[in-house]
Amino acid sequence: MIQIQLNLPESAFSVLRSTPDEFAQELLIAAVVKWYEVGMISQSKAAEIAGISRQTFLQALDRFGVSPFQTTPEELTEEVSRG
């Protein structure tokens, strides 16, 4: 596994009232949720990158207010009208 070092002010941890390790995990989850939201990665890849189960990833999506469905309502309507 590759480690990445970030330089953050000590006050960053107080924002989430967390330890540096908890902050780093939350930062990683926030990143994969965003990458999923914009269509860069799948649910399974996001869970893998964050080191969490897919179920935990789905819970994170809910926590961040992100839909677990990547299909837009317009795309869904098109699929239904074609079928």
N, C-alpha and C positions, 0 to 999 in steps of 0.2 A: 504494500500500500504506500502511496505517496503522501507525504505530509506537506501542507502549505502553511507558511507562517504569515500571520497578519499582525500589523501593529495597530493597536486600538488604545484609545485613552482608557484609563481605569474607570472612568465614569460611564463607559459604554455598558458595563455589566450591571450597573444599578438601574439602567433603563428597564431591563427585564427582570430585575431582582434575581439574578442568577450568578452561578459560578462561571468562570471562564469556560469550563468544559460544557456546561449546559448552554451557555451563550453560543458556543461554536456549533453545537448540534442544532440549535434553533435556527441559526444563520444558514446552515446547510439545508435544513428542511424548507426554509423560506425560499432559498434559491431553486431547489428542485420543483417546488410548487409553482413558482413563476415560470420556469422553463417548460413545465407541463402545460400551464395555462396558455402560453403563446405557441404551443405545438412543436416545441423543439425535441421533446422526449416523451416516451410512453410512460404509463403508470408503473409498469414493472421496472423499467430502467430508472425512473425516479426513486423508487423504493430501494433498488439496488445501490444507487449512488449514495443515498442517505443512510444506508445500513439499517433499514427498517422493513417491516413486513408491508405487503400491499395494503392490508387492512389498516395498519397504522398510517400509511400514506393517505388513504381515503379519509381517515379521520382528520388528518392535517389539511386536506383540501376543504373539508367542512369548516374547520377552525378559521381558515383564511378566506372563506366565502367564495371558493372557486368550484365551479361545476365539475363533477367527475366525467362529464361527457364532452368530448372534443368536437362533436358534430354540432354545427350551428342550427338554429331552427329553420333557416332557409334551406340548408343542405338536406335536412330531414324531410322537409316538404317536397323538395325535388325528388328524393329517393322514393317517397310514397307515391307521388304522381306518376313516376316511371314504372312502378311495380304493378 
